[in-house]
């Protein structure tokens, strides 16, 4: 059973200054240029906790956190709550509002079949975040998890709560308008909790941090003299969004090859399985949108855009076996296993050497024209429903199969995991 609790969030006080100069993108989306810019914005910018520039960054983060708490820059709420969180943003000339909430989610290893992953993780990021967690003893950033609410009970409640003045409102550095309301009313909290009685949750973003939280929980259990099931380290501060939410968007991640082009021979082989036509470069997004219900791609190389529409999905069976139909039907699987591995013979593609990933189609095409890449494959995004189905089959998608947009902003809430902290 999914267990979600209100918690006493640690938040910035007015002493910290303008909230828009304090909040940041998730640590793994911050490059060196952004890091320097964040440092320049404020001496209390959240990047100084999640991704310090200094070499001894874990210890520096701990020292800063302790100091900011002591000075009243950060302060823990006296009353626990669940924090309704809206993100309003523009995407492809349309306005969206993603609606969800931040709560304390009881941790479950994947084997318990309650919280499920949708992608593979790597050792390096988990070591880094475990060191940060062990040193600071605080959850500094939320995870991002999907749940199902077909009757819209939580969404209706969120809309009701959003009629009130928000506790926090801020535009982030990507132009996303963030609003947060605190909910402490037990009746309203129970409405949310009741939706989770029969749920399987799927991680959208934050796989490494979720697995790290499990590892840390087990460490704390082993160290505990008097273990309590409601100790804060048994939970993870998590942002949860219903898969039915109309503001939930996943962007495509386009694949770019740096060293090889598609030869005439391989082009002819592709024609066996795909209807192919040359289109104008400017027509790429229109073609993909019009064919979003098909397995459609655009290949761009040597200043030519070639559209591809798969003739028969059963052709994937030549290249992929022992997986579900839902997995085989993913465009990212067709591209990786059929086109790259099968037809082009590219089995070992190393990230940032052989293959690169681009969020925006026009930037991928531009980099081909500039000579950075030889060929770009432009595709439609994976759907949220596909993420749920594949995850519930206990399968993990290829790397960069999803790009949930926008990202959860860091710096609004924090969860203390210090000795004696409980979530009740």
Order of alpha helices (4+ residues) and beta strands (2+ residues): beta-beta-alpha-alpha-alpha-beta-beta-beta-beta-alpha-beta-beta-alpha-beta-beta-alpha-beta-alpha-beta-beta-beta-alpha-beta-alpha-beta-beta-alpha-beta-alpha-beta-alpha-beta-beta
